[in-house]
Amino acid sequence: MDGQTWIAGHRVRVLDVVICYEHQGLTPDEIVSRYPTISRSDVRVALAYYFDHIEEIQKEIRAERAFEEEFRRTHSSLLEAKQLKDRLEAAS
């Protein structure tokens, strides 16, 4: 698809499962609750794939974080824009 690894038949990426498990400390049951279209078996397969391809998945995670940071740096949120507008209007 886009160079990322997806769980077959689902719109859930392996890295989404990895982030839930490794970085957020969720159990497989909690991951299934978050992504109800996948099963515990899907979670186990995704984690097995991750452990066999750690470097590849870690590279995907780093690339996604870099994209997010760049996006946040170059795009202000609607809330921030409204707050700035409100402050400017209140100052005048």
Phi and psi restraints in degrees (range 20) as a CNS / XPLOR table:
assign (resid 1 and name C) (resid 2 and name N)
       (resid 2 and name CA) (resid 2 and name C) 1.0 -131.1 20.0 2
assign (resid 2 and name N) (resid 2 and name CA)
       (resid 2 and name C) (resid 3 and name N) 1.0 25.9 20.0 2
assign (resid 2 and name C) (resid 3 and name N)
       (resid 3 and name CA) (resid 3 and name C) 1.0 87.4 20.0 2
assign (resid 3 and name N) (resid 3 and name CA)
       (resid 3 and name C) (resid 4 and name N) 1.0 -2.8 20.0 2
assign (resid 3 and name C) (resid 4 and name N)
       (resid 4 and name CA) (resid 4 and name C) 1.0 -103.7 20.0 2
assign (resid 4 and name N) (resid 4 and name CA)
       (resid 4 and name C) (resid 5 and name N) 1.0 159.9 20.0 2
assign (resid 4 and name C) (resid 5 and name N)
       (resid 5 and name CA) (resid 5 and name C) 1.0 -99.5 20.0 2
assign (resid 5 and name N) (resid 5 and name CA)
       (resid 5 and name C) (resid 6 and name N) 1.0 125.0 20.0 2
assign (resid 5 and name C) (resid 6 and name N)
       (resid 6 and name CA) (resid 6 and name C) 1.0 -111.7 20.0 2
assign (resid 6 and name N) (resid 6 and name CA)
       (resid 6 and name C) (resid 7 and name N) 1.0 152.7 20.0 2
assign (resid 6 and name C) (resid 7 and name N)
       (resid 7 and name CA) (resid 7 and name C) 1.0 -74.0 20.0 2
assign (resid 7 and name N) (resid 7 and name CA)
       (resid 7 and name C) (resid 8 and name N) 1.0 127.6 20.0 2
assign (resid 7 and name C) (resid 8 and name N)
       (resid 8 and name CA) (resid 8 and name C) 1.0 -53.3 20.0 2
assign (resid 8 and name N) (resid 8 and name CA)
       (resid 8 and name C) (resid 9 and name N) 1.0 127.7 20.0 2
assign (resid 8 and name C) (resid 9 and name N)
       (resid 9 and name CA) (resid 9 and name C) 1.0 79.0 20.0 2
assign (resid 9 and name N) (resid 9 and name CA)
       (resid 9 and name C) (resid 10 and name N) 1.0 8.5 20.0 2
assign (resid 9 and name C) (resid 10 and name N)
       (resid 10 and name CA) (resid 10 and name C) 1.0 -134.3 20.0 2
assign (resid 10 and name N) (resid 10 and name CA)
       (resid 10 and name C) (resid 11 and name N) 1.0 163.3 20.0 2
assign (resid 10 and name C) (resid 11 and name N)
       (resid 11 and name CA) (resid 11 and name C) 1.0 -100.1 20.0 2
assign (resid 11 and name N) (resid 11 and name CA)
       (resid 11 and name C) (resid 12 and name N) 1.0 39.3 20.0 2
assign (resid 11 and name C) (resid 12 and name N)
       (resid 12 and name CA) (resid 12 and name C) 1.0 -121.0 20.0 2
assign (resid 12 and name N) (resid 12 and name CA)
       (resid 12 and name C) (resid 13 and name N) 1.0 127.3 20.0 2
assign (resid 12 and name C) (resid 13 and name N)
       (resid 13 and name CA) (resid 13 and name C) 1.0 -86.8 20.0 2
assign (resid 13 and name N) (resid 13 and name CA)
       (resid 13 and name C) (resid 14 and name N) 1.0 153.6 20.0 2
assign (resid 13 and name C) (resid 14 and name N)
       (resid 14 and name CA) (resid 14 and name C) 1.0 -57.2 20.0 2
assign (resid 14 and name N) (resid 14 and name CA)
       (resid 14 and name C) (resid 15 and name N) 1.0 -40.8 20.0 2
assign (resid 14 and name C) (resid 15 and name N)
       (resid 15 and name CA) (resid 15 and name C) 1.0 -65.9 20.0 2
assign (resid 15 and name N) (resid 15 and name CA)
       (resid 15 and name C) (resid 16 and name N) 1.0 -28.0 20.0 2
assign (resid 15 and name C) (resid 16 and name N)
       (resid 16 and name CA) (resid 16 and name C) 1.0 -63.4 20.0 2
assign (resid 16 and name N) (resid 16 and name CA)
       (resid 16 and name C) (resid 17 and name N) 1.0 -43.4 20.0 2
assign (resid 16 and name C) (resid 17 and name N)
       (resid 17 and name CA) (resid 17 and name C) 1.0 -65.5 20.0 2
assign (resid 17 and name N) (resid 17 and name CA)
       (resid 17 and name C) (resid 18 and name N) 1.0 -43.4 20.0 2
assign (resid 17 and name C) (resid 18 and name N)
       (resid 18 and name CA) (resid 18 and name C) 1.0 -61.6 20.0 2
assign (resid 18 and name N) (resid 18 and name CA)
       (resid 18 and name C) (resid 19 and name N) 1.0 -45.0 20.0 2
assign (resid 18 and name C) (resid 19 and name N)
       (resid 19 and name CA) (resid 19 and name C) 1.0 -61.0 20.0 2
assign (resid 19 and name N) (resid 19 and name CA)
       (resid 19 and name C) (resid 20 and name N) 1.0 -43.8 20.0 2
assign (resid 19 and name C) (resid 20 and name N)
       (resid 20 and name CA) (resid 20 and name C) 1.0 -60.4 20.0 2
assign (resid 20 and name N) (resid 20 and name CA)
       (resid 20 and name C) (resid 21 and name N) 1.0 -44.2 20.0 2
assign (resid 20 and name C) (resid 21 and name N)
       (resid 21 and name CA) (resid 21 and name C) 1.0 -77.6 20.0 2
assign (resid 21 and name N) (resid 21 and name CA)
       (resid 21 and name C) (resid 22 and name N) 1.0 -53.1 20.0 2
assign (resid 21 and name C) (resid 22 and name N)
       (resid 22 and name CA) (resid 22 and name C) 1.0 -80.9 20.0 2
assign (resid 22 and name N) (resid 22 and name CA)
       (resid 22 and name C) (resid 23 and name N) 1.0 -40.9 20.0 2
assign (resid 22 and name C) (resid 23 and name N)
       (resid 23 and name CA) (resid 23 and name C) 1.0 -97.0 20.0 2
assign (resid 23 and name N) (resid 23 and name CA)
       (resid 23 and name C) (resid 24 and name N) 1.0 -28.3 20.0 2
assign (resid 23 and name C) (resid 24 and name N)
       (resid 24 and name CA) (resid 24 and name C) 1.0 -107.2 20.0 2
assign (resid 24 and name N) (resid 24 and name CA)
       (resid 24 and name C) (resid 25 and name N) 1.0 -7.8 20.0 2
assign (resid 24 and name C) (resid 25 and name N)
       (resid 25 and name CA) (resid 25 and name C) 1.0 71.2 20.0 2
assign (resid 25 and name N) (resid 25 and name CA)
       (resid 25 and name C) (resid 26 and name N) 1.0 23.7 20.0 2
assign (resid 25 and name C) (resid 26 and name N)
       (resid 26 and name CA) (resid 26 and name C) 1.0 -77.7 20.0 2
assign (resid 26 and name N) (resid 26 and name CA)
       (resid 26 and name C) (resid 27 and name N) 1.0 148.3 20.0 2
assign (resid 26 and name C) (resid 27 and name N)
       (resid 27 and name CA) (resid 27 and name C) 1.0 -81.9 20.0 2
assign (resid 27 and name N) (resid 27 and name CA)
       (resid 27 and name C) (resid 28 and name N) 1.0 164.2 20.0 2
assign (resid 27 and name C) (resid 28 and name N)
       (resid 28 and name CA) (resid 28 and name C) 1.0 -55.0 20.0 2
assign (resid 28 and name N) (resid 28 and name CA)
       (resid 28 and name C) (resid 29 and name N) 1.0 -39.9 20.0 2
assign (resid 28 and name C) (resid 29 and name N)
       (resid 29 and name CA) (resid 29 and name C) 1.0 -63.1 20.0 2
assign (resid 29 and name N) (resid 29 and name CA)
       (resid 29 and name C) (resid 30 and name N) 1.0 -39.5 20.0 2
assign (resid 29 and name C) (resid 30 and name N)
       (resid 30 and name CA) (resid 30 and name C) 1.0 -67.5 20.0 2
assign (resid 30 and name N) (resid 30 and name CA)
       (resid 30 and name C) (resid 31 and name N) 1.0 -35.0 20.0 2
assign (resid 30 and name C) (resid 31 and name N)
       (resid 31 and name CA) (resid 31 and name C) 1.0 -66.2 20.0 2
assign (resid 31 and name N) (resid 31 and name CA)
       (resid 31 and name C) (resid 32 and name N) 1.0 -42.0 20.0 2
assign (resid 31 and name C) (resid 32 and name N)
       (resid 32 and name CA) (resid 32 and name C) 1.0 -62.9 20.0 2
assign (resid 32 and name N) (resid 32 and name CA)
       (resid 32 and name C) (resid 33 and name N) 1.0 -37.0 20.0 2
assign (resid 32 and name C) (resid 33 and name N)
       (resid 33 and name CA) (resid 33 and name C) 1.0 -64.5 20.0 2
assign (resid 33 and name N) (resid 33 and name CA)
       (resid 33 and name C) (resid 34 and name N) 1.0 -37.0 20.0 2
assign (resid 33 and name C) (resid 34 and name N)
       (resid 34 and name CA) (resid 34 and name C) 1.0 -72.6 20.0 2
assign (resid 34 and name N) (resid 34 and name CA)
       (resid 34 and name C) (resid 35 and name N) 1.0 -37.2 20.0 2
assign (resid 34 and name C) (resid 35 and name N)
       (resid 35 and name CA) (resid 35 and name C) 1.0 -122.3 20.0 2
assign (resid 35 and name N) (resid 35 and name CA)
       (resid 35 and name C) (resid 36 and name N) 1.0 79.3 20.0 2
assign (resid 35 and name C) (resid 36 and name N)
       (resid 36 and name CA) (resid 36 and name C) 1.0 -67.1 20.0 2
assign (resid 36 and name N) (resid 36 and name CA)
       (resid 36 and name C) (resid 37 and name N) 1.0 -8.2 20.0 2
assign (resid 36 and name C) (resid 37 and name N)
       (resid 37 and name CA) (resid 37 and name C) 1.0 -81.7 20.0 2
assign (resid 37 and name N) (resid 37 and name CA)
       (resid 37 and name C) (resid 38 and name N) 1.0 -11.0 20.0 2
assign (resid 37 and name C) (resid 38 and name N)
       (resid 38 and name CA) (resid 38 and name C) 1.0 -107.7 20.0 2
assign (resid 38 and name N) (resid 38 and name CA)
       (resid 38 and name C) (resid 39 and name N) 1.0 161.5 20.0 2
assign (resid 38 and name C) (resid 39 and name N)
       (resid 39 and name CA) (resid 39 and name C) 1.0 -106.0 20.0 2
assign (resid 39 and name N) (resid 39 and name CA)
       (resid 39 and name C) (resid 40 and name N) 1.0 170.5 20.0 2
assign (resid 39 and name C) (resid 40 and name N)
       (resid 40 and name CA) (resid 40 and name C) 1.0 -60.7 20.0 2
assign (resid 40 and name N) (resid 40 and name CA)
       (resid 40 and name C) (resid 41 and name N) 1.0 -35.2 20.0 2
assign (resid 40 and name C) (resid 41 and name N)
       (resid 41 and name CA) (resid 41 and name C) 1.0 -61.7 20.0 2
assign (resid 41 and name N) (resid 41 and name CA)
       (resid 41 and name C) (resid 42 and name N) 1.0 -42.8 20.0 2
assign (resid 41 and name C) (resid 42 and name N)
       (resid 42 and name CA) (resid 42 and name C) 1.0 -59.3 20.0 2
assign (resid 42 and name N) (resid 42 and name CA)
       (resid 42 and name C) (resid 43 and name N) 1.0 -41.1 20.0 2
assign (resid 42 and name C) (resid 43 and name N)
       (resid 43 and name CA) (resid 43 and name C) 1.0 -62.6 20.0 2
assign (resid 43 and name N) (resid 43 and name CA)
       (resid 43 and name C) (resid 44 and name N) 1.0 -46.3 20.0 2
assign (resid 43 and name C) (resid 44 and name N)
       (resid 44 and name CA) (resid 44 and name C) 1.0 -62.4 20.0 2
assign (resid 44 and name N) (resid 44 and name CA)
       (resid 44 and name C) (resid 45 and name N) 1.0 -41.4 20.0 2
assign (resid 44 and name C) (resid 45 and name N)
       (resid 45 and name CA) (resid 45 and name C) 1.0 -64.9 20.0 2
assign (resid 45 and name N) (resid 45 and name CA)
       (resid 45 and name C) (resid 46 and name N) 1.0 -42.5 20.0 2
assign (resid 45 and name C) (resid 46 and name N)
       (resid 46 and name CA) (resid 46 and name C) 1.0 -62.1 20.0 2
assign (resid 46 and name N) (resid 46 and name CA)
       (resid 46 and name C) (resid 47 and name N) 1.0 -42.7 20.0 2
assign (resid 46 and name C) (resid 47 and name N)
       (resid 47 and name CA) (resid 47 and name C) 1.0 -68.7 20.0 2
assign (resid 47 and name N) (resid 47 and name CA)
       (resid 47 and name C) (resid 48 and name N) 1.0 -37.3 20.0 2
assign (resid 47 and name C) (resid 48 and name N)
       (resid 48 and name CA) (resid 48 and name C) 1.0 -62.6 20.0 2
assign (resid 48 and name N) (resid 48 and name CA)
       (resid 48 and name C) (resid 49 and name N) 1.0 -43.0 20.0 2
assign (resid 48 and name C) (resid 49 and name N)
       (resid 49 and name CA) (resid 49 and name C) 1.0 -60.5 20.0 2
assign (resid 49 and name N) (resid 49 and name CA)
       (resid 49 and name C) (resid 50 and name N) 1.0 -44.4 20.0 2
assign (resid 49 and name C) (resid 50 and name N)
       (resid 50 and name CA) (resid 50 and name C) 1.0 -57.2 20.0 2
assign (resid 50 and name N) (resid 50 and name CA)
       (resid 50 and name C) (resid 51 and name N) 1.0 -49.4 20.0 2
assign (resid 50 and name C) (resid 51 and name N)
       (resid 51 and name CA) (resid 51 and name C) 1.0 -66.0 20.0 2
assign (resid 51 and name N) (resid 51 and name CA)
       (resid 51 and name C) (resid 52 and name N) 1.0 -23.6 20.0 2
assign (resid 51 and name C) (resid 52 and name N)
       (resid 52 and name CA) (resid 52 and name C) 1.0 -85.1 20.0 2
assign (resid 52 and name N) (resid 52 and name CA)
       (resid 52 and name C) (resid 53 and name N) 1.0 -15.6 20.0 2
assign (resid 52 and name C) (resid 53 and name N)
       (resid 53 and name CA) (resid 53 and name C) 1.0 -136.7 20.0 2
assign (resid 53 and name N) (resid 53 and name CA)
       (resid 53 and name C) (resid 54 and name N) 1.0 45.3 20.0 2
assign (resid 53 and name C) (resid 54 and name N)
       (resid 54 and name CA) (resid 54 and name C) 1.0 -55.9 20.0 2
assign (resid 54 and name N) (resid 54 and name CA)
       (resid 54 and name C) (resid 55 and name N) 1.0 -49.0 20.0 2
assign (resid 54 and name C) (resid 55 and name N)
       (resid 55 and name CA) (resid 55 and name C) 1.0 -59.8 20.0 2
assign (resid 55 and name N) (resid 55 and name CA)
       (resid 55 and name C) (resid 56 and name N) 1.0 -44.0 20.0 2
assign (resid 55 and name C) (resid 56 and name N)
       (resid 56 and name CA) (resid 56 and name C) 1.0 -61.6 20.0 2
assign (resid 56 and name N) (resid 56 and name CA)
       (resid 56 and name C) (resid 57 and name N) 1.0 -46.5 20.0 2
assign (resid 56 and name C) (resid 57 and name N)
       (resid 57 and name CA) (resid 57 and name C) 1.0 -70.7 20.0 2
assign (resid 57 and name N) (resid 57 and name CA)
       (resid 57 and name C) (resid 58 and name N) 1.0 -39.2 20.0 2
assign (resid 57 and name C) (resid 58 and name N)
       (resid 58 and name CA) (resid 58 and name C) 1.0 -62.0 20.0 2
assign (resid 58 and name N) (resid 58 and name CA)
       (resid 58 and name C) (resid 59 and name N) 1.0 -36.8 20.0 2
assign (resid 58 and name C) (resid 59 and name N)
       (resid 59 and name CA) (resid 59 and name C) 1.0 -63.1 20.0 2
assign (resid 59 and name N) (resid 59 and name CA)
       (resid 59 and name C) (resid 60 and name N) 1.0 -42.0 20.0 2
assign (resid 59 and name C) (resid 60 and name N)
       (resid 60 and name CA) (resid 60 and name C) 1.0 -61.7 20.0 2
assign (resid 60 and name N) (resid 60 and name CA)
       (resid 60 and name C) (resid 61 and name N) 1.0 -42.5 20.0 2
assign (resid 60 and name C) (resid 61 and name N)
       (resid 61 and name CA) (resid 61 and name C) 1.0 -63.8 20.0 2
assign (resid 61 and name N) (resid 61 and name CA)
       (resid 61 and name C) (resid 62 and name N) 1.0 -45.0 20.0 2
assign (resid 61 and name C) (resid 62 and name N)
       (resid 62 and name CA) (resid 62 and name C) 1.0 -62.7 20.0 2
assign (resid 62 and name N) (resid 62 and name CA)
       (resid 62 and name C) (resid 63 and name N) 1.0 -41.1 20.0 2
assign (resid 62 and name C) (resid 63 and name N)
       (resid 63 and name CA) (resid 63 and name C) 1.0 -64.3 20.0 2
assign (resid 63 and name N) (resid 63 and name CA)
       (resid 63 and name C) (resid 64 and name N) 1.0 -41.2 20.0 2
assign (resid 63 and name C) (resid 64 and name N)
       (resid 64 and name CA) (resid 64 and name C) 1.0 -66.0 20.0 2
assign (resid 64 and name N) (resid 64 and name CA)
       (resid 64 and name C) (resid 65 and name N) 1.0 -41.7 20.0 2
assign (resid 64 and name C) (resid 65 and name N)
       (resid 65 and name CA) (resid 65 and name C) 1.0 -64.5 20.0 2
assign (resid 65 and name N) (resid 65 and name CA)
       (resid 65 and name C) (resid 66 and name N) 1.0 -40.3 20.0 2
assign (resid 65 and name C) (resid 66 and name N)
       (resid 66 and name CA) (resid 66 and name C) 1.0 -63.4 20.0 2
assign (resid 66 and name N) (resid 66 and name CA)
       (resid 66 and name C) (resid 67 and name N) 1.0 -41.6 20.0 2
assign (resid 66 and name C) (resid 67 and name N)
       (resid 67 and name CA) (resid 67 and name C) 1.0 -61.9 20.0 2
assign (resid 67 and name N) (resid 67 and name CA)
       (resid 67 and name C) (resid 68 and name N) 1.0 -45.7 20.0 2
assign (resid 67 and name C) (resid 68 and name N)
       (resid 68 and name CA) (resid 68 and name C) 1.0 -60.9 20.0 2
assign (resid 68 and name N) (resid 68 and name CA)
       (resid 68 and name C) (resid 69 and name N) 1.0 -44.3 20.0 2
assign (resid 68 and name C) (resid 69 and name N)
       (resid 69 and name CA) (resid 69 and name C) 1.0 -63.1 20.0 2
assign (resid 69 and name N) (resid 69 and name CA)
       (resid 69 and name C) (resid 70 and name N) 1.0 -43.5 20.0 2
assign (resid 69 and name C) (resid 70 and name N)
       (resid 70 and name CA) (resid 70 and name C) 1.0 -64.1 20.0 2
assign (resid 70 and name N) (resid 70 and name CA)
       (resid 70 and name C) (resid 71 and name N) 1.0 -41.8 20.0 2
assign (resid 70 and name C) (resid 71 and name N)
       (resid 71 and name CA) (resid 71 and name C) 1.0 -62.7 20.0 2
assign (resid 71 and name N) (resid 71 and name CA)
       (resid 71 and name C) (resid 72 and name N) 1.0 -46.6 20.0 2
assign (resid 71 and name C) (resid 72 and name N)
       (resid 72 and name CA) (resid 72 and name C) 1.0 -62.5 20.0 2
assign (resid 72 and name N) (resid 72 and name CA)
       (resid 72 and name C) (resid 73 and name N) 1.0 -36.6 20.0 2
assign (resid 72 and name C) (resid 73 and name N)
       (resid 73 and name CA) (resid 73 and name C) 1.0 -68.3 20.0 2
assign (resid 73 and name N) (resid 73 and name CA)
       (resid 73 and name C) (resid 74 and name N) 1.0 -33.4 20.0 2
assign (resid 73 and name C) (resid 74 and name N)
       (resid 74 and name CA) (resid 74 and name C) 1.0 -102.1 20.0 2
assign (resid 74 and name N) (resid 74 and name CA)
       (resid 74 and name C) (resid 75 and name N) 1.0 -6.4 20.0 2
assign (resid 74 and name C) (resid 75 and name N)
       (resid 75 and name CA) (resid 75 and name C) 1.0 -131.0 20.0 2
assign (resid 75 and name N) (resid 75 and name CA)
       (resid 75 and name C) (resid 76 and name N) 1.0 118.7 20.0 2
assign (resid 75 and name C) (resid 76 and name N)
       (resid 76 and name CA) (resid 76 and name C) 1.0 -79.3 20.0 2
assign (resid 76 and name N) (resid 76 and name CA)
       (resid 76 and name C) (resid 77 and name N) 1.0 152.7 20.0 2
assign (resid 76 and name C) (resid 77 and name N)
       (resid 77 and name CA) (resid 77 and name C) 1.0 -77.8 20.0 2
assign (resid 77 and name N) (resid 77 and name CA)
       (resid 77 and name C) (resid 78 and name N) 1.0 158.3 20.0 2
assign (resid 77 and name C) (resid 78 and name N)
       (resid 78 and name CA) (resid 78 and name C) 1.0 -62.3 20.0 2
assign (resid 78 and name N) (resid 78 and name CA)
       (resid 78 and name C) (resid 79 and name N) 1.0 -36.3 20.0 2
assign (resid 78 and name C) (resid 79 and name N)
       (resid 79 and name CA) (resid 79 and name C) 1.0 -64.0 20.0 2
assign (resid 79 and name N) (resid 79 and name CA)
       (resid 79 and name C) (resid 80 and name N) 1.0 -46.0 20.0 2
assign (resid 79 and name C) (resid 80 and name N)
       (resid 80 and name CA) (resid 80 and name C) 1.0 -61.3 20.0 2
assign (resid 80 and name N) (resid 80 and name CA)
       (resid 80 and name C) (resid 81 and name N) 1.0 -41.0 20.0 2
assign (resid 80 and name C) (resid 81 and name N)
       (resid 81 and name CA) (resid 81 and name C) 1.0 -63.9 20.0 2
assign (resid 81 and name N) (resid 81 and name CA)
       (resid 81 and name C) (resid 82 and name N) 1.0 -42.0 20.0 2
assign (resid 81 and name C) (resid 82 and name N)
       (resid 82 and name CA) (resid 82 and name C) 1.0 -66.6 20.0 2
assign (resid 82 and name N) (resid 82 and name CA)
       (resid 82 and name C) (resid 83 and name N) 1.0 -42.3 20.0 2
assign (resid 82 and name C) (resid 83 and name N)
       (resid 83 and name CA) (resid 83 and name C) 1.0 -63.0 20.0 2
assign (resid 83 and name N) (resid 83 and name CA)
       (resid 83 and name C) (resid 84 and name N) 1.0 -40.8 20.0 2
assign (resid 83 and name C) (resid 84 and name N)
       (resid 84 and name CA) (resid 84 and name C) 1.0 -63.9 20.0 2
assign (resid 84 and name N) (resid 84 and name CA)
       (resid 84 and name C) (resid 85 and name N) 1.0 -45.5 20.0 2
assign (resid 84 and name C) (resid 85 and name N)
       (resid 85 and name CA) (resid 85 and name C) 1.0 -59.1 20.0 2
assign (resid 85 and name N) (resid 85 and name CA)
       (resid 85 and name C) (resid 86 and name N) 1.0 -44.8 20.0 2
assign (resid 85 and name C) (resid 86 and name N)
       (resid 86 and name CA) (resid 86 and name C) 1.0 -61.9 20.0 2
assign (resid 86 and name N) (resid 86 and name CA)
       (resid 86 and name C) (resid 87 and name N) 1.0 -41.1 20.0 2
assign (resid 86 and name C) (resid 87 and name N)
       (resid 87 and name CA) (resid 87 and name C) 1.0 -65.3 20.0 2
assign (resid 87 and name N) (resid 87 and name CA)
       (resid 87 and name C) (resid 88 and name N) 1.0 -42.1 20.0 2
assign (resid 87 and name C) (resid 88 and name N)
       (resid 88 and name CA) (resid 88 and name C) 1.0 -64.6 20.0 2
assign (resid 88 and name N) (resid 88 and name CA)
       (resid 88 and name C) (resid 89 and name N) 1.0 -41.3 20.0 2
assign (resid 88 and name C) (resid 89 and name N)
       (resid 89 and name CA) (resid 89 and name C) 1.0 -66.7 20.0 2
assign (resid 89 and name N) (resid 89 and name CA)
       (resid 89 and name C) (resid 90 and name N) 1.0 -37.6 20.0 2
assign (resid 89 and name C) (resid 90 and name N)
       (resid 90 and name CA) (resid 90 and name C) 1.0 -70.2 20.0 2
assign (resid 90 and name N) (resid 90 and name CA)
       (resid 90 and name C) (resid 91 and name N) 1.0 -29.8 20.0 2
assign (resid 90 and name C) (resid 91 and name N)
       (resid 91 and name CA) (resid 91 and name C) 1.0 -78.1 20.0 2
assign (resid 91 and name N) (resid 91 and name CA)
       (resid 91 and name C) (resid 92 and name N) 1.0 -18.6 20.0 2
